[in-house]
Every structure is written in structure tokens, then in C-alpha cells.
């Protein structure tokens, strides 16, 4: 069974997409749309480090809303507009994942959907 979800505790999608797609069967697969540094009230946080923390908080809220946590993440995709934010990303990733090491991709990109965004993270999780 496939369903799409926008759980409470995360800002409303900025256009036609869902924050999460969940596939249920013998196991459940959760596909999480790219999360950015936007607070639940819609505020875009200033500064890269704050955006990274908020995006990861959004990811955590979506995982929790589906009965999952960081240990369920099997793949992450990360997009940065500033190579100088790599150390901040790695520090926050370690806080979130500890010694867990899911598959991961990191891309330095020219821009994201809104010029105020400097960080985006997407993930897949399985339970």
C-alpha cells in the first residue's frame, strides 16, 4: 500500500509534493522529500547552520510521525549551496546519526528552490 503524508510539526509543502511517501507491506519504506531550513510556522531561518539544524529537525519529525527514527534511515541525499557548510553539516549529521552510517550523497549545487535556502536533505527509511 502506498500513501503520501504531511505530518503535523513540519511546515506545509511549498508546492505540489508530500513530505513523505510511505510504502507498507512486509516492511515499511518511507521516502521523505527534501527538507529545508523552514520552521513549522513557515519562517525561513537565516544562516546555514540554523537551516541545517531545522531541516534535520523536520526530518526527525517526519520519521517520528511514522514510528521511525534515525536508525531506520537507509539513504540520505544532501544539497549544499556553500562548500564552507560541509563541517557544520557533518557535525549535525553526527549528532543525528551517531555511529550509524546510511548510504549518503552530498552535492554542492548552484542553488535550491528559493534563493534563501542553502541546505536541503532528503531521506529514505525502512522499518
Buried (B, 14 or more C-beta within 10 A) or exposed (E): EEEEBBBEEBBEEEEEEBBBBBEEEEEBBBBBBBBBBBBBEEEBBEEBBBBBBBBBBBBBBBBEBBEBBBEBBEBBBBBBBEEEBEEBBEEBBEEBBEEEEBEBEBEEEEEBEEEEBBBBBBBBBEB
